[in-house]
Amino acid sequence: MNADAAGPLHLLAPAESHLAEAWARAAARLGEDHPDALAAALVYAAALDGLDRWAESAALYRRVLACQERSAGCDGQTVAATLGRLACACWQMGDLAEAEALYRRALAVTETSARGPAHAETALAANNLGALLQAQGRTREALPLLKRALRDLRRQLGDAHPHTQAARENLQEARKFGL
């Protein structure tokens, strides 16, 4: 289970055109690279995810990522979050090789960020990569990532948090197919 799930369809479908319009207005008024325009683009892309319009959201995540990477003021955690969202879209479209490369990159960025290797965002990146590897039957590679993710999410967020619960479920699933 990926930790990047979007909201209910019945709420997203009517809002989609408004979100697209808000992003277009922000980009036109402020410039595509402006943080507020990028934030509007990410909200719109997340809505597209929720509508299972993965190709469209992936294209938008790529645009946002390119802008973020050009921006000197964009921190690593922000880039890592976009990498993770793009990886999720690629996974949903069946491009597992690209999803894996993006999840690995997101994990590397979060591990070296100011927040460090034990931060919740790093644990989420490890969980998502582990879940992808497990989905491909690569349990030996997935288990250490999933164990680490659960350990760090428990420390950072507690046992009751939804991200911790998702990591626990992913680890349990991997252990079913364990070595």
C-alpha positions in Angstrom: 0.0 0.0 0.0 1.5 3.3 -1.1 1.3 6.1 1.4 0.4 8.7 -1.3 -3.3 7.8 -1.8 -5.6 10.6 -2.9 -9.1 11.5 -1.8 -12.6 10.2 -2.7 -13.6 10.4 -6.4 -17.0 12.0 -5.7 -15.2 15.1 -4.2 -12.5 15.3 -6.8 -14.4 15.1 -10.0 -16.4 18.3 -9.6 -13.3 20.2 -8.3 -10.9 19.1 -11.1 -11.7 21.9 -13.5 -11.5 24.5 -10.7 -8.1 23.2 -9.6 -6.9 23.3 -13.2 -8.1 26.8 -13.6 -6.5 27.9 -10.3 -3.1 26.5 -11.4 -3.4 28.1 -14.8 -4.2 31.5 -13.2 -1.4 31.2 -10.7 1.2 30.3 -13.4 0.0 33.1 -15.6 0.0 35.7 -12.9 3.1 34.7 -11.0 5.1 32.6 -13.5 5.3 28.8 -13.7 8.4 28.6 -11.4 6.8 30.6 -8.5 6.3 28.5 -5.3 2.5 29.4 -5.2 2.1 28.3 -8.8 4.0 25.1 -8.1 1.8 24.4 -5.1 -1.3 24.9 -7.2 0.1 22.5 -9.8 0.8 19.9 -7.1 -2.8 20.2 -5.8 -4.2 19.7 -9.3 -1.8 16.8 -10.0 -3.0 15.1 -6.8 -6.6 15.5 -7.9 -5.7 13.9 -11.2 -4.2 11.0 -9.2 -7.4 10.6 -7.3 -9.3 10.5 -10.7 -6.9 7.7 -11.9 -5.6 10.1 -14.6 -2.0 9.0 -14.0 -0.5 10.0 -17.4 -1.8 13.6 -16.9 -0.6 13.8 -13.3 2.8 12.3 -14.2 3.3 15.0 -16.9 2.4 17.7 -14.4 4.7 16.3 -11.8 7.5 16.3 -14.3 6.9 20.0 -15.1 6.8 20.8 -11.4 10.0 18.7 -10.7 11.8 20.5 -13.5 10.9 23.9 -12.0 11.9 22.8 -8.5 15.2 21.5 -9.7 15.9 24.9 -11.4 15.0 26.8 -8.3 17.8 27.5 -5.9 15.3 28.1 -3.1 13.6 24.7 -3.4 14.6 22.3 -0.5 15.4 18.7 -0.9 12.3 17.5 1.0 10.0 19.3 -1.5 11.9 17.8 -4.5 11.7 14.3 -2.8 8.0 14.6 -2.3 7.5 15.4 -5.9 9.7 12.5 -6.9 7.6 10.2 -4.7 4.4 11.4 -6.3 5.8 11.0 -9.8 7.0 7.5 -8.8 3.5 6.6 -7.7 2.1 7.7 -11.0 4.6 5.7 -12.9 3.9 2.7 -10.8 0.2 3.0 -11.5 0.9 3.3 -15.2 3.0 0.1 -15.0 6.4 1.7 -15.5 8.0 -0.1 -12.6 11.6 0.6 -13.7 11.0 4.4 -13.7 9.0 4.2 -10.5 11.9 2.4 -8.8 14.5 4.9 -10.0 12.3 7.8 -8.8 11.7 6.2 -5.4 15.4 5.5 -5.0 16.2 9.1 -5.9 13.6 10.3 -3.4 15.0 8.1 -0.7 18.6 9.4 -1.4 17.4 13.0 -1.3 15.6 12.6 2.0 18.5 10.7 3.6 20.9 13.5 2.9 18.5 16.4 3.7 18.7 18.5 6.8 16.0 16.3 8.4 18.2 13.2 8.1 17.9 9.5 7.6 15.5 8.8 10.6 12.9 11.5 9.7 9.3 10.5 8.9 9.7 11.7 5.3 12.7 9.4 4.8 10.8 6.5 6.3 7.9 7.2 3.9 10.3 7.1 1.0 11.8 3.8 2.3 8.3 2.4 2.7 7.2 3.3 -0.8 10.3 1.8 -2.4 10.0 -1.3 -0.2 6.3 -1.7 -1.2 7.2 -1.4 -4.9 10.0 -4.0 -4.6 7.7 -6.3 -2.7 5.0 -5.9 -5.4 7.6 -7.1 -7.9 8.4 -10.2 -5.7 11.7 -8.8 -4.6 11.2 -9.6 -0.9 14.9 -9.9 0.0 15.4 -6.2 -1.1 12.1 -5.0 0.3 12.3 -6.3 3.9 15.1 -4.1 5.2 13.5 -1.0 3.8 10.1 -1.9 5.2 11.5 -2.8 8.6 13.4 0.5 8.7 10.3 2.5 7.6 8.1 0.9 10.3 10.8 1.5 13.0 11.3 5.2 12.1 7.6 5.9 11.6 6.8 4.5 15.0 9.4 6.7 16.5 8.4 9.8 14.7 4.6 9.5 14.3 3.5 6.8 16.8 1.7 3.5 16.2 -1.7 4.9 15.5 -0.7 7.2 12.6 -2.0 6.1 9.2 1.5 6.1 7.7 2.7 3.8 10.4 -0.2 1.5 9.9 0.4 1.4 6.2 4.1 0.6 6.8 3.1 -2.2 9.2 0.7 -3.7 6.6 3.5 -3.5 4.0 5.9 -5.3 6.2 3.3 -8.0 7.2 2.6 -8.6 3.5 6.3 -8.9 2.7 6.8 -11.4 5.6 4.1 -13.6 4.1 6.5 -14.1 1.2 9.6 -13.9 3.4 12.7 -15.9 3.0 
